[in-house]
Amino acid sequence: MKKLALHWKIIIGMVLGIIFGFLMNSVDGGRGFVGDWIAPFGTIFINLLKLIAVPLILASLIKGISDLKDISKIKSMGLRTIGIYIGTTVIAIVIGLSIVNIIKPGEGMPQDTIENIKTAYQGNADVMIGKAKVTKEAGPLQPLVDIFPSNIFNSFAEPAMLQVIFFALFVGICLLLIPEKKAKPLVDFFDSLNEVVMKMVDLIMLFAPYAVFALMANVIIAFDDTTILVKLLGYAACVVFGLFLMICFYLMLVKVVTKKSPLWFLKQFSPAQLLAFSTSSSAATLPVTMERVEEHLGVDKEVAGFVLPVGATVNMDGTSLYQGIAAVFIMQVIWPEGLTFTNQLVIVGTALLASIGSAAVPSAGMVMLVIVLEAIGFPAELLPIGLALIFAVDRPLDMCRTVVNVTGDATVSMLVAKSLGKLHDNPKAKEWDDNYENVK
């Protein structure tokens, strides 16, 4: 096992976790055993990744900005990053809408299946509608207000990633504006902190195969109604196919723009993709994403430190594609008269804005879907039924779209680095035991 590459270890853990989950589903008391004795190890792993996310963003972003030595470079990097993120998100939504309009998975669903789904998932739908109502009532400029923290320590505790990013940018710019001699102690501190946190990532990843086993086993035992899952396979297949096309699009960009092999990219970045699949959280995966992008894909620290934290918050290509497909699928099933060209244009615009404000946590896309549906005038009385339709397969699809989200972040970081001359050809990966011989 020691000689196996990390991504193979994670894949083995994932497969064994799935098999173990199905076995426990068929054993009396199996679900309770997994919930009590297996799932907590997955939770511990996610907590460890979240623990280092904020220090990593702070250290890498402040150090990266201070290393630029030129405030105009921040503007250039920021405009390129946001521009590419918006472009890939629009492409993702268009791909999703094209697939769902061609295949039409929502047509012909039996009424008894709709009723069964409504009964099973009505409560979950009501919760998501309530969350969306709170988000919508906050006002059009509330997302802008939320970027600026009143207490940065509260932002660290939540964590509110956009506020942490703003604070790090603010500190980094101020370091540029004071004499270099006075800035150096703080710059050195964050440089050292960045090295320590990246070493933490290496150590935490030693536990990854076992954590993925626990996470996948817990996911499998959560599936109660496999009959409904089978009925929704057409919709799920549309989403998965669309996500696959987005991955292909990213690989094409890597090949054409950066001149790197797509297979090389997948090999280097696959551990982060597998963790994204297991955790369904691009925020929890962020430390691993940054480690793979910097040390294995060759993106300079100052670029990765800016592009990736921003991407984990505002770049949700997989979520946007899913929202487009889900919205049209729901209309095909229970509101076919709403399938107009104008409404689908509204879906593109609303899904783009919703993805920017979507939290990087599991099932946040479902809350944003409510806002997308309300934007096209979807009947309020049908909304709980519409959300209930897709709840049965939301968790596995959430796992898949998170893979696309983090892959998009890595791809954009490479594109920005290439455009700035900050993409290195022969990156050197650090291992957890590089300095072990000197201290044991």
Disulfide bonds with the S-S distance in Angstrom:
none
